[in-house]
Each structure stands twice: as C-alpha cells, then as structure tokens.
C-alpha cells in the first residue's frame, strides 16, 4: 500500500474527502518527524513506538574498489511494533 492508497482507504473508512484524509496523513507524518528530530518518541498503545537510535561511526569498504571508507555517525529512526499489532499478524 502506498500513500495514495492509504489516503483513499482512510477517506472511505471515516467517510471524509480524500483532501481531508491527505491532510490528516500529512499532519501525522509531520508531527512524528518533529518529535523524532527532538530525540523524542511517539507511543501509540497497541500499535507501536516510533523512536530514534544513535549509530556509531564505522569503517566500511567500497565494494567496487575494496578501499576503506569512513561511515559517519548518524541518528536512525526506529519502529517497535506493539503487542496488539504483533498479535494481529500472527
């Protein structure tokens, strides 16, 4: 499912326009992004938790040349599924 399909599904489920559903999806994405930028987390009970994790700098290899390269430290987004989501899938 892509973003357009998600918007259409939400619009049909809640009986709102696609434009309103698109605004809701965009607002959700923007707000989760803002919280993660501030190193916070978003917990949706039963669904899961969006958080960040620090990744240390490492040394890697260029697969074409075999040359060693430095991979800088970074902050990665993480998602941990909640119990209800896990149970729904199994």
DAWO-V65143 format. One record per residue. N is the residue number from 0. D_FIRST is the distance of its C-alpha to the first C-alpha in Angstrom with 2 decimals. Layout:
# DAWO-V65143
N	D_FIRST
N	D_FIRST
This chain:
# DAWO-V65143
0	0.00
1	3.79
2	6.85
3	8.09
4	5.82
5	6.48
6	9.95
7	10.47
8	9.81
9	12.13
10	14.54
11	14.91
12	15.38
13	17.89
14	19.38
15	19.36
16	18.85
17	15.74
18	18.02
19	18.84
20	15.32
21	14.60
22	17.86
23	16.98
24	13.77
25	15.91
26	18.80
27	17.04
28	15.97
29	19.49
30	21.30
31	19.73
32	20.58
33	24.09
34	24.77
35	23.74
36	25.92
37	28.78
38	28.25
39	27.29
40	24.64
41	22.35
42	22.65
43	20.57
44	22.64
45	20.90
46	17.53
47	18.74
48	20.51
49	19.65
50	22.75
51	24.30
52	26.46
53	29.16
54	29.23
55	32.75
56	33.98
57	34.36
58	35.85
59	33.81
60	34.73
61	33.85
62	32.84
63	34.59
64	37.86
65	38.01
66	39.06
67	38.48
68	36.30
69	35.81
70	32.33
71	32.69
72	31.84
73	28.63
74	26.61
75	23.20
76	20.48
77	19.99
78	17.95
79	19.77
80	18.12
81	20.37
82	22.25
83	20.45
84	17.00
85	18.76
86	20.56
87	17.60
88	16.22
89	19.71
